[in-house]
Every structure is written in structure tokens, then in C-alpha cells.
Amino acid sequence: MSLIRFHSLVTCLVMLSACNDPPTLRPDGPGANRLAFQGASGVSARLCSAALTLSGRDGDGKLLTLPTAATVALDGGGSGAFYTDATCSQRVSSVTLGPGAASMRLYFRDPVTETLTLQASVAGNTLGAGRHDFIVLAPGAAPGQLDPGFGFGGTTRTAISGAQDSPYALALAPDGRIYLAGAANNGTNFDFAIAAYAAAGTTDTTFGQAGKVIQPIGPGNEYITAAEVQPDGRLLVVGYGTGNSGNLDFALARYLPDGTLDPTFGNGGTTLMPIGTGDDRAFGLHLLPDGRFLVAGSSRQTDSTDPNNVVTTYFFTLVRYLPNGTLDPDFGNGGKVLTNVSTVDARASAVGVQSNGRIVLAGFAKTGGRYTFALTRYNSLGGLDDAFGTNGVLTLTPGPSTDAAFALAVQSDDKLVVGGYSDTQSQGRAFAVVRLLADGSLDPGFGTNGTALLLNPNSSGLSSAINALLVHPDGSIIAAGQTYDNTRETPALVRFTAAGVPDPLFGSGGLSLPNLDGVAYAIGLQTDGRVVFSAESRDDLTGNRDFTVGRIWP
């Protein structure tokens, strides 16, 4: 599907500033100063389903936090109109950005004209004006659909090893580079594996060997489960692998932008570290502003001193590392905190930090005979926060049967968004999102009593799940995971509004299913508001699972 471009009379709307590189107020679209709307050229297509994100950004394109409110007048839509809601009922001729986050979502209703004129003012002073050309997209590029301008029709597939490869993590660099990280089969076991792509989805051949890195860490299997790009461009990855003792240990590595290991990190660029006395698995990663970082996961320990009463305990595990990959002695017990949450099964899947420095882990635990969402919260030194849940531990049951959480996001207002799945009484497994207020209580303004569920009408059985999620600048929640659709397992993308309602303008009733065979594991937000995801997808010819990166319109 092609892009149809109207005439390109384009200037930036510049806010006056004494800086050499002044801030810019712009509409975000598929290119600089361009707008994207669904519909065919020359057709008045009632384009309320096409959204425009209006944002204030600095000279480097980073989103601004405005100290004062900026009023933006909207003109140039012909007899069409702009609205602040997705049903096009709240018409506006001007909007206000800030103070604070300089971004909001607008909706447009037909007819489409070639240009949009914007004019901004702060405290009554007009700051500038600009005209911006439209790009009208073919209907297949509606919200939730693959972006035809990315990769090859919206996705790029990379065979890492020629066998089974899975990208469990995704990270975005400041320069737009996209990293997929996970594991690749070397014929005997699995090694760390990474692939790099340009912002538009093409393979970045300046990274590693033709855009790929395969890295053994220890003597057995190793898997990357989380990745982040540091402000200096170095790529930090964490996961788990077989240690010298035969148990699973936390495994970490850091790479330079060319794909070589960073010799200043760990032991020549890697670290394989036991946390408890049994198996340890890392699943979550969070960078801290001072260069230290948090890693979250699970530890299993077995006490067999009494052969007649062998006790296995499952812990939520939180570790803080110094920038060089060594344990932070000022945190917890020598850098580690292990919280007993179950004697049956448990896993901390994700970690986030609230504005007051409180650290939150989210995952699942089996307690009282059933699996539940489980969260723990700690102070900045690793002590359990007794004001959260019961002695720092909170369990949630969004559904009537089995629930498990795999994803966490902390909103700018410190609300907690947790995603996973919930088994329903009779309709199978549902995508599940729970939103909590900053104190850990259910948010009554979200979904039904704080919970939002979405079922795939074409699925049956225990298939649907959210593996990762993000909060879009417009307040909506976009998640990636998998579902069973008709005859195969397929990646799934889900969108809920800020109020916890499946977004009817996204895919089909809030659910979008790319034409792939596999699972989506991770999700990220590019600077223009478009969403990228990592998936393993099966090659129809070889039957192997390959790294796949895709991009959708939000």
C-alpha cells in the first residue's frame, strides 16, 4: 500500500526562544511535520478513526515538559473539524498543551484538505505559524495495522542461527536504532542473540556480523529476557543461563554500539551470577538516572535438611547493580532482596520505579490454591514498603480462576498498569489489564473496578496473554502478546483507552492480529508515536522461528 502525498508546503511552528536550538511544536506523523490520516486520495472518508498526535519537542526531537500552557489554534481543515475524543463528539478549534507534558491526541473528520495551519501562543503572545502537508494512507494503514513504510510491508524477519530463534526483548536507541534480543539455537543449546535495525526497519549492518550477534555466556543455555539502551548508546541486556554449579543464574552483558562486548562491564563484558541457592531467573530491567540499574526475577530455594519435610520457596528477586555490573552493597543484603511470596510457584516479570523512588515488581504467584497477579513494593534501599498491600506484598484476582501478570508500566501520575491474562468462567482466556492508584488500590476510573478484559472472539481455550505493554502519550495502553486465532497461534496487539475500554478504532474492537505465526514478546514507542514490537514468527519454508520486528500505527 502506497503513500499518496499532497503538495509539500511545510514549515515548522517555532516557539520563540533565546536558545540556539528552540523548541518546536509539531504534528507527529510518518515524517517530519507530516500528518497521517486513513482513507483514499480524493475521498471524504469520515476520518475520525485517524488520529494526529500534536507534540512540543526540542531541537533533538525529544518531548518537552512545558513550564506554561501553550494554546494551539487549528485551521485549514476545510469544512472538516478537529475533535479531542475518538468518537468525534467534542469539536475544538484550539487546544492547550501543558503546563507539563507537551503532547495530546486529536481526531479529524472529513473532508480532507491538503494542509493544516497551526498557530501557537503562550500567555497571549503569538509565537509562530506553520502549514503542514497531509499524507493520506490507504485503508490498510489504519490504527493497529502494520505500517507499510516499515521494513517489508510492516515487518522484517531475521534468521539468527538457522534454527529456532526467539526475541524476548526489545530496546530503542536515542538515534532510532531498534534492538531485538533473545536466544538463538547453536545446534546444542541456546545462546544470547541480538539483531539491530534502523528506525525504518532495515537491517543495521554496522552492528555485529551483518546486523547480528550470537554470544555464549556460560556452559549451557542462556536467554536474554530484557534489554535497555543507556543514554550513552551502550546496550545492556539481562536474562538467565546455566552457571558452573548447574543451577540457573542471572546473566548480564553490555555491548558497544558496534556489537562488541563492553570490556568495562562485568568480566570482559558479561556477568553470570548466582543470586540465591537454587535456580535464579531474571526477567525485568530498569535503568536508574545515576547509571545503576535494577534487575527483577525469581529465585527458587529448596530446604532438604529434613528429608521428611522438604520445603521449596519461591521468591520475588530484586537486585541493584552498579554501572560496571557489580552488586551495589548499599542496597538490600549486599545488593540483593529476596521476598518470599509462595511455596508453590512465583515469578517477578517486570520492574518499575515511581516518582518517589519506590520500586515495584509485578508478576504472578500461586497462593491459596490459585494463580494471581502479584506485586511487591520497596523503598529506595530495598526495604519492603509496609504501606503497600500486606507487608509490601499485594495479590490481585482480576478473573474468577487463573491470573498471571507479565508486564508493568508506571504512568507519569504514578499509577501502576499491570498486564497479563485472566481465565474467564466460560469464554476462555482473556487479555487482562489492571490499573492501580499510586498507593496500590484499584483505580475506580479504569475499566470495571480497575480491571479491563478483552477476549478474542475467534479463540478458544487457554491462549490469549499480554507479554508487554506501554502507556502511549495520549494515555491509552497498548500491549503485545499472543492469541490462538482460528487455526494458529499469532502475535496479538491490544489497545485500551485511558478509561480501560477496548479501543474500537484499533484493529477490530481493540485487537489487531498481524499476519504472522508466532508470539509477540516486547513493545516499544518511537519518538513519532508509532509502536514497534518484537515477535518470533515461523518461517513457512523451514518451520524455524525467526526474529521478527514490526511496526503499527497507533
C-alpha positions as CSV (number, residue, x, y, z in Angstrom):
1,M,0.0,0.0,0.0
2,S,1.4,3.3,-1.1
3,L,1.6,6.7,0.4
4,I,-0.2,9.4,-1.6
5,R,1.5,12.8,-0.9
6,F,-0.1,16.2,-1.5
7,H,1.9,19.3,-2.1
8,S,4.6,19.9,0.4
9,L,4.4,23.5,1.6
10,V,6.0,22.8,5.0
11,T,7.4,24.9,7.7
12,C,7.9,24.2,11.4
13,L,5.9,26.0,14.0
14,V,8.6,27.5,16.1
15,M,8.2,28.8,19.7
16,L,10.3,31.9,20.2
17,S,13.3,31.2,22.5
18,A,16.7,32.6,23.3
19,C,18.2,29.1,22.8
20,N,20.2,28.4,19.7
21,D,18.0,25.3,19.1
22,P,14.5,26.5,20.0
23,P,11.6,24.1,20.9
24,T,9.2,23.2,18.1
25,L,5.5,22.5,18.2
26,R,4.7,20.0,15.6
27,P,2.2,17.4,14.4
28,D,3.7,13.9,14.6
29,G,3.2,11.7,11.5
30,P,5.2,9.4,9.3
31,G,7.8,12.1,8.7
32,A,8.9,15.5,9.9
33,N,5.9,17.8,10.0
34,R,3.5,15.5,8.2
35,L,0.1,14.2,9.3
36,A,-1.2,10.7,8.7
37,F,-4.9,10.0,8.0
38,Q,-6.7,6.9,6.9
39,G,-8.6,7.0,3.6
40,A,-8.0,7.0,-0.2
41,S,-7.0,10.1,-2.1
42,G,-9.9,12.3,-3.1
43,V,-12.3,10.5,-0.8
44,S,-14.1,12.1,2.1
45,A,-13.7,9.1,4.4
46,R,-15.1,10.2,7.8
47,L,-11.6,10.1,9.2
48,C,-12.4,10.2,12.8
49,S,-10.5,6.9,13.3
50,A,-7.3,8.6,12.2
51,A,-5.5,10.4,14.9
52,L,-3.0,13.2,15.0
53,T,-0.6,13.4,17.9
54,L,0.3,17.1,18.5
55,S,3.5,17.5,20.4
56,G,6.1,20.1,21.6
57,R,9.6,18.9,21.1
58,D,13.1,20.3,21.5
59,G,15.6,20.6,18.7
60,D,16.6,17.0,19.1
61,G,13.0,15.8,18.7
62,K,12.6,14.9,22.4
63,L,9.3,15.6,24.0
64,L,9.2,18.8,26.1
65,T,7.8,19.5,29.5
66,L,6.3,23.0,29.1
67,P,6.6,25.4,32.1
68,T,3.5,27.3,30.9
69,A,0.4,26.4,28.8
70,A,0.6,26.8,25.1
71,T,-2.6,27.4,23.1
72,V,-2.6,26.0,19.6
73,A,-5.2,27.2,17.1
74,L,-6.3,24.8,14.4
75,D,-7.2,25.8,10.9
76,G,-7.0,24.6,7.3
77,G,-9.3,21.6,7.6
78,G,-11.8,23.0,5.1
79,S,-15.3,22.1,6.2
80,G,-13.9,19.3,8.3
81,A,-13.2,19.6,12.0
82,F,-10.9,18.5,14.8
83,Y,-12.0,16.7,17.9
84,T,-10.5,15.7,21.2
85,D,-12.3,12.4,21.5
86,A,-12.2,9.2,19.4
87,T,-15.9,9.4,18.7
88,C,-15.7,12.9,17.2
89,S,-18.2,14.5,19.6
90,Q,-16.0,17.1,21.3
91,R,-15.2,19.6,18.5
92,V,-12.4,22.1,19.1
93,S,-10.8,25.0,17.1
94,S,-7.9,25.3,19.5
95,V,-6.2,23.1,22.1
96,T,-3.9,23.7,25.1
97,L,-0.7,21.9,25.6
98,G,0.9,22.0,29.1
99,P,1.9,23.0,31.5
100,G,3.7,19.8,31.8
101,A,3.7,17.1,29.1
102,A,3.5,18.7,25.7
103,S,1.6,16.1,23.8
104,M,-2.1,15.3,23.1
105,R,-4.1,13.3,20.6
106,L,-6.6,14.9,18.2
107,Y,-9.0,13.3,15.7
108,F,-10.1,14.6,12.3
109,R,-13.4,14.2,10.4
110,D,-13.7,14.6,6.7
111,P,-13.3,16.2,4.2
112,V,-9.6,16.1,3.9
113,T,-7.7,19.1,2.5
114,E,-4.1,19.4,1.7
115,T,-2.8,21.5,4.6
116,L,-3.3,22.1,8.3
117,T,-2.4,25.5,9.7
118,L,-1.2,25.7,13.3
119,Q,-0.7,28.8,15.4
120,A,0.6,28.7,18.9
121,S,0.6,31.3,21.7
122,V,1.7,31.4,25.3
123,A,0.2,33.9,27.8
124,G,-1.5,35.7,24.9
125,N,1.7,36.1,22.8
126,T,1.6,34.6,19.3
127,L,4.8,32.6,18.8
128,G,4.6,31.3,15.2
129,A,2.7,29.6,12.5
130,G,3.2,26.8,10.1
131,R,1.5,24.9,7.3
132,H,1.9,21.1,7.1
133,D,1.2,18.8,4.3
134,F,-1.1,15.7,4.6
135,I,-0.2,12.2,3.8
136,V,-3.3,10.1,3.1
137,L,-2.8,6.4,3.8
138,A,-4.5,3.5,2.1
139,P,-7.2,1.9,4.4
140,G,-4.8,-0.9,5.4
141,A,-2.7,1.5,7.4
142,A,-5.4,2.3,10.0
143,P,-4.7,2.3,13.7
144,G,-3.5,-1.1,14.8
145,Q,-2.4,-2.2,11.3
146,L,1.1,-2.8,10.1
147,D,2.9,0.3,8.8
148,P,3.6,-0.3,5.1
149,G,6.5,2.2,5.3
150,F,8.4,-0.1,7.8
151,G,10.6,-2.9,6.7
152,F,8.9,-5.1,4.1
153,G,5.2,-4.3,4.3
154,G,5.4,-3.6,8.0
155,T,7.8,-6.3,9.3
156,T,11.4,-7.5,9.0
157,R,12.3,-11.1,9.6
158,T,15.8,-12.2,10.6
159,A,17.1,-15.8,10.8
160,I,19.8,-15.6,13.5
161,S,21.0,-19.2,13.7
162,G,19.2,-21.1,11.0
163,A,17.4,-23.0,13.7
164,Q,15.0,-21.8,16.5
165,D,15.4,-18.1,17.5
166,S,13.2,-16.1,19.8
167,P,13.4,-12.3,20.6
168,Y,12.1,-11.9,24.1
169,A,13.2,-8.3,24.5
170,L,13.2,-5.0,22.5
171,A,15.2,-1.8,23.1
172,L,15.2,1.6,21.3
173,A,18.3,3.7,21.0
174,P,18.3,7.5,21.0
175,D,19.3,7.6,17.4
176,G,16.3,5.4,16.4
177,R,18.1,2.1,16.2
178,I,16.0,-0.9,17.2
179,Y,17.4,-3.9,19.0
180,L,15.8,-7.3,19.3
181,A,17.3,-9.6,21.9
182,G,16.7,-13.1,22.9
183,A,18.1,-16.5,22.3
184,A,19.4,-18.5,19.2
185,N,19.9,-22.2,19.0
186,N,23.6,-23.1,18.2
187,G,22.7,-26.8,17.5
188,T,23.4,-27.9,21.0
189,N,21.9,-25.2,23.3
190,F,20.7,-21.6,23.3
191,D,23.0,-18.5,23.4
192,F,22.4,-14.8,23.8
193,A,21.3,-13.3,20.5
194,I,20.8,-9.7,19.3
195,A,19.7,-8.2,16.0
196,A,19.9,-4.5,15.1
197,Y,17.7,-2.5,12.8
198,A,17.4,1.1,11.6
199,A,14.4,3.1,12.7
200,A,12.6,2.3,9.4
201,G,13.1,-1.5,9.9
202,T,16.0,-2.2,7.6
203,T,18.9,-4.4,9.0
204,D,21.7,-2.3,10.5
205,T,24.8,-4.0,9.1
206,T,27.1,-1.8,11.2
207,F,26.2,-3.9,14.3
208,G,28.0,-7.2,14.9
209,Q,28.2,-9.5,11.9
210,A,25.7,-8.3,9.3
211,G,23.5,-6.9,12.0
212,K,23.6,-9.9,14.3
213,V,25.4,-11.0,17.5
214,I,25.4,-14.5,19.0
215,Q,27.1,-14.6,22.4
216,P,27.7,-17.7,24.6
217,I,27.8,-16.7,28.3
218,G,28.2,-19.9,30.2
219,P,28.4,-23.7,29.8
220,G,24.7,-24.2,28.9
221,N,21.6,-22.4,27.8
222,E,21.3,-18.6,28.0
223,Y,18.4,-16.4,27.3
224,I,18.0,-12.6,27.1
225,T,14.7,-11.6,28.6
226,A,15.1,-7.7,28.9
227,A,17.1,-5.0,27.3
228,E,17.6,-1.3,27.6
229,V,19.8,1.3,25.8
230,Q,21.8,3.5,28.1
231,P,22.0,7.3,27.4
232,D,25.5,6.8,26.1
233,G,24.2,4.3,23.5
234,R,25.5,1.1,25.1
235,L,23.1,-1.8,25.1
236,L,22.5,-3.6,28.4
237,V,20.8,-7.0,28.3
238,V,19.8,-9.3,31.2
239,G,18.4,-12.8,31.4
240,Y,19.5,-16.1,32.8
241,G,21.7,-19.0,32.0
242,T,23.3,-22.2,33.3
243,G,26.0,-21.5,35.8
244,N,29.0,-23.6,36.7
245,S,27.1,-25.2,39.6
246,G,24.4,-26.5,37.2
247,N,21.8,-24.1,38.6
248,L,20.3,-21.2,36.6
249,D,21.9,-17.9,37.4
250,F,21.3,-14.2,36.5
251,A,23.1,-13.5,33.2
252,L,24.1,-10.0,32.1
253,A,26.0,-8.4,29.2
254,R,26.7,-5.0,27.8
255,Y,27.5,-4.1,24.2
256,L,29.1,-1.2,22.5
257,P,27.1,0.3,19.5
258,D,29.2,-1.8,17.1
259,G,28.1,-5.0,18.7
260,T,31.3,-5.8,20.6
261,L,31.2,-6.5,24.3
262,D,32.0,-3.6,26.6
263,P,35.2,-4.6,28.4
264,T,34.4,-2.2,31.3
265,F,31.4,-4.2,32.3
266,G,31.4,-7.4,34.4
267,N,34.1,-9.9,33.4
268,G,35.0,-8.7,29.9
269,G,31.5,-7.6,29.1
270,T,29.4,-10.4,30.7
271,T,28.3,-11.5,34.2
272,L,26.9,-14.9,35.2
273,M,25.9,-14.5,38.8
274,P,24.0,-16.8,41.3
275,I,21.6,-14.8,43.5
276,G,20.1,-17.5,45.8
277,T,21.0,-21.1,46.5
278,G,18.9,-22.6,43.7
279,D,17.7,-21.5,40.2
280,D,17.6,-17.8,39.6
281,R,15.9,-16.2,36.5
282,A,15.9,-12.5,35.5
283,F,13.0,-11.1,33.6
284,G,12.9,-7.3,34.2
285,L,15.3,-4.4,33.9
286,H,15.1,-0.7,34.8
287,L,17.9,1.9,34.3
288,L,18.3,4.4,37.1
289,P,19.4,8.1,36.4
290,D,22.8,7.7,38.1
291,G,23.8,4.7,35.9
292,R,22.9,2.0,38.4
293,F,20.2,-0.4,37.3
294,L,17.6,-2.8,38.8
295,V,17.0,-6.4,37.7
296,A,14.0,-8.3,38.8
297,G,13.2,-12.0,38.5
298,S,12.6,-15.1,40.6
299,S,14.6,-17.4,42.8
300,R,13.7,-20.9,43.9
301,Q,15.3,-22.4,47.0
302,T,14.9,-25.9,48.5
303,D,15.5,-26.8,52.1
304,S,16.0,-30.5,52.4
305,T,17.7,-30.6,55.8
306,D,14.7,-32.6,57.0
307,P,14.2,-35.4,54.4
308,N,10.6,-35.9,55.7
309,N,9.8,-32.2,55.2
310,V,11.5,-30.8,52.1
311,V,10.4,-27.2,51.6
312,T,10.7,-25.3,48.4
313,T,10.2,-21.5,48.5
314,Y,9.7,-19.2,45.5
315,F,10.9,-15.6,45.9
316,F,10.4,-12.4,44.0
317,T,14.0,-11.3,43.5
318,L,15.3,-7.7,43.2
319,V,18.9,-6.8,42.6
320,R,20.6,-3.5,42.2
321,Y,23.9,-3.2,40.3
322,L,26.5,-0.5,40.0
323,P,27.2,0.8,36.5
324,N,30.0,-1.6,36.0
325,G,27.9,-4.7,36.6
326,T,28.9,-5.4,40.2
327,L,26.4,-5.7,43.0
328,D,25.5,-2.5,44.8
329,P,26.5,-3.0,48.5
330,D,24.2,-0.1,49.6
331,F,21.1,-2.0,48.5
332,G,19.2,-4.7,50.4
333,N,21.5,-7.5,51.5
334,G,24.7,-6.9,49.6
335,G,22.7,-5.7,46.6
336,K,20.0,-8.4,46.7
337,V,16.5,-8.6,48.1
338,L,14.5,-11.9,48.1
339,T,10.9,-11.7,49.1
340,N,9.0,-14.9,50.0
341,V,5.7,-14.9,48.1
342,S,4.9,-18.6,47.5
343,T,5.8,-22.2,48.3
344,V,4.3,-23.4,45.1
345,D,5.3,-21.1,42.2
346,A,6.0,-17.4,41.6
347,R,7.8,-15.1,39.2
348,A,8.5,-11.3,39.1
349,S,8.2,-10.5,35.5
350,A,8.8,-6.7,35.4
351,V,10.1,-3.8,37.5
352,G,9.3,-0.1,37.6
353,V,10.0,2.9,39.8
354,Q,7.6,5.6,41.0
355,S,8.4,9.2,41.2
356,N,9.1,9.0,45.0
357,G,11.8,6.3,44.4
358,R,9.5,3.4,45.4
359,I,10.4,0.2,43.4
360,V,7.5,-2.0,42.2
361,L,7.8,-5.6,41.0
362,A,4.9,-7.3,39.1
363,G,4.4,-10.9,38.2
364,F,2.4,-13.9,39.4
365,A,2.2,-16.2,42.4
366,K,0.3,-19.3,43.3
367,T,-1.3,-18.8,46.7
368,G,-4.4,-20.2,48.3
369,G,-4.7,-22.8,45.5
370,R,-4.8,-20.4,42.6
371,Y,-2.5,-18.2,40.5
372,T,-2.9,-14.5,41.0
373,F,-1.4,-11.2,39.8
374,A,1.3,-10.4,42.5
375,L,3.1,-7.2,43.2
376,T,5.7,-6.1,45.8
377,R,7.0,-2.6,46.6
378,Y,10.2,-1.5,48.2
379,N,11.8,1.7,49.3
380,S,14.9,3.0,47.5
381,L,17.2,1.0,49.8
382,G,15.4,-2.3,49.1
383,G,13.2,-2.5,52.2
384,L,9.7,-3.8,51.8
385,D,7.1,-1.0,51.9
386,D,4.6,-2.0,54.6
387,A,2.1,0.6,53.3
388,F,1.7,-1.4,50.1
389,G,-0.7,-4.4,50.2
390,T,0.1,-6.7,53.2
391,N,3.6,-6.0,54.5
392,G,4.7,-4.9,51.0
393,V,3.0,-7.8,49.0
394,L,-0.2,-7.3,47.0
395,T,-2.1,-10.1,45.2
396,L,-4.9,-9.4,42.7
397,T,-7.6,-11.6,41.2
398,P,-8.9,-9.9,38.1
399,G,-10.8,-13.1,37.0
400,P,-12.6,-15.9,38.6
401,S,-9.9,-18.6,38.0
402,T,-6.3,-18.3,37.0
403,D,-4.5,-14.9,36.6
404,A,-0.9,-14.2,35.7
405,A,0.9,-10.9,35.1
406,F,3.9,-10.4,32.8
407,A,4.1,-6.6,32.2
408,L,4.2,-3.4,34.2
409,A,4.2,0.3,33.4
410,V,4.4,3.3,35.8
411,Q,2.3,6.2,34.5
412,S,3.5,9.8,34.9
413,D,1.0,10.2,37.8
414,D,2.5,7.1,39.5
415,K,-0.5,4.9,38.7
416,L,0.5,1.3,38.0
417,V,-0.6,-0.6,34.9
418,V,-0.2,-4.3,35.1
419,G,-0.9,-6.7,32.1
420,G,-1.2,-10.4,31.6
421,Y,-4.1,-12.8,31.3
422,S,-7.2,-13.9,33.2
423,D,-9.2,-17.1,32.7
424,T,-12.9,-16.5,32.4
425,Q,-15.7,-18.8,33.6
426,S,-16.8,-20.0,30.1
427,Q,-15.2,-17.9,27.4
428,G,-11.5,-18.9,27.6
429,R,-8.5,-16.8,28.4
430,A,-8.7,-13.0,28.2
431,F,-6.1,-10.3,27.7
432,A,-6.1,-8.6,31.1
433,V,-5.0,-5.1,32.3
434,V,-5.3,-3.8,35.9
435,R,-4.7,-0.2,36.8
436,L,-3.8,0.7,40.4
437,L,-3.6,4.1,42.0
438,A,-0.2,5.2,43.3
439,D,-0.9,3.6,46.7
440,G,-1.7,0.2,45.2
441,S,-5.5,0.4,45.5
442,L,-7.6,-0.4,42.4
443,D,-8.3,2.6,40.2
444,P,-12.2,3.0,40.0
445,G,-11.8,5.2,36.9
446,F,-10.4,2.3,34.9
447,G,-12.4,-0.5,33.3
448,T,-14.7,-2.3,35.7
449,N,-13.4,-1.7,39.3
450,G,-9.9,-1.2,37.9
451,T,-9.8,-4.2,35.6
452,A,-10.1,-4.3,31.8
453,L,-10.5,-7.6,29.9
454,L,-10.6,-8.4,26.2
455,L,-11.5,-11.7,24.6
456,N,-10.6,-12.8,21.1
457,P,-13.9,-13.9,19.6
458,N,-12.2,-16.3,17.3
459,S,-10.2,-18.0,20.1
460,S,-11.0,-20.8,22.4
461,G,-9.1,-22.4,25.3
462,L,-6.1,-21.0,27.2
463,S,-4.3,-18.9,24.6
464,S,-4.5,-15.2,24.9
465,A,-2.0,-13.2,27.0
466,I,-0.2,-9.9,27.3
467,N,3.6,-10.2,27.5
468,A,4.5,-6.4,27.4
469,L,2.7,-3.1,27.4
470,L,3.3,0.7,27.3
471,V,1.3,3.8,28.1
472,H,1.0,5.9,24.9
473,P,1.5,9.7,25.2
474,D,-2.3,10.1,24.7
475,G,-3.0,8.0,27.8
476,S,-4.1,4.8,26.1
477,I,-2.5,1.4,26.9
478,I,-1.0,-0.6,24.0
479,A,0.0,-4.2,24.7
480,A,1.7,-7.1,22.8
481,G,1.2,-10.8,23.3
482,Q,-0.3,-13.7,21.6
483,T,-3.6,-15.4,21.0
484,Y,-4.9,-18.5,19.2
485,D,-6.8,-17.3,16.1
486,N,-8.8,-19.9,14.2
487,T,-6.1,-22.4,13.4
488,R,-2.8,-21.0,14.7
489,E,-1.1,-19.1,17.4
490,T,-0.5,-15.5,16.3
491,P,1.1,-12.3,17.7
492,A,-1.6,-10.0,19.2
493,L,-1.6,-6.3,19.7
494,V,-4.3,-4.8,22.1
495,R,-5.3,-1.2,22.8
496,F,-7.3,0.0,25.8
497,T,-8.4,3.6,26.1
498,A,-7.2,5.6,29.2
499,A,-10.5,4.7,30.7
500,G,-9.9,1.0,30.4
501,V,-12.2,0.3,27.4
502,P,-11.0,-1.7,24.3
503,D,-10.4,0.9,21.7
504,P,-13.0,0.4,18.9
505,L,-10.8,2.3,16.4
506,F,-7.8,0.0,16.9
507,G,-7.8,-3.2,14.8
508,S,-11.1,-5.0,15.4
509,G,-12.6,-3.9,18.6
510,G,-9.2,-3.1,20.2
511,L,-7.5,-6.3,18.9
512,S,-5.0,-6.3,16.0
513,L,-3.6,-9.6,14.6
514,P,-0.6,-9.2,12.2
515,N,-0.5,-12.0,9.6
516,L,2.3,-13.9,11.4
517,D,2.6,-17.3,13.0
518,G,4.1,-16.9,16.5
519,V,4.2,-14.8,19.6
520,A,4.9,-11.1,20.3
521,Y,7.1,-10.6,23.4
522,A,8.1,-6.9,23.6
523,I,6.9,-3.5,22.6
524,G,8.4,0.0,22.3
525,L,7.4,3.5,21.4
526,Q,9.3,5.5,18.7
527,T,9.6,9.3,19.0
528,D,6.9,9.9,16.4
529,G,4.3,7.9,18.4
530,R,4.4,4.7,16.3
531,V,4.7,1.4,18.0
532,V,7.3,-1.3,17.3
533,F,7.1,-4.9,18.6
534,S,9.3,-8.0,18.6
535,A,7.9,-11.4,17.7
536,E,9.1,-14.8,16.9
537,S,7.4,-15.9,13.7
538,R,7.6,-19.2,12.0
539,D,9.1,-19.4,8.5
540,D,6.7,-21.3,6.3
541,L,9.5,-23.0,4.3
542,T,11.9,-24.1,7.1
543,G,9.5,-24.3,10.0
544,N,12.0,-22.4,12.1
545,R,11.1,-19.5,14.4
546,D,12.9,-16.3,13.5
547,F,13.4,-12.8,15.0
548,T,10.8,-10.5,13.6
549,V,10.3,-6.8,14.2
550,G,7.1,-5.0,13.2
551,R,5.6,-1.5,13.4
552,I,2.0,-0.5,13.7
553,W,0.1,2.8,13.5
554,P,-1.2,3.8,17.0
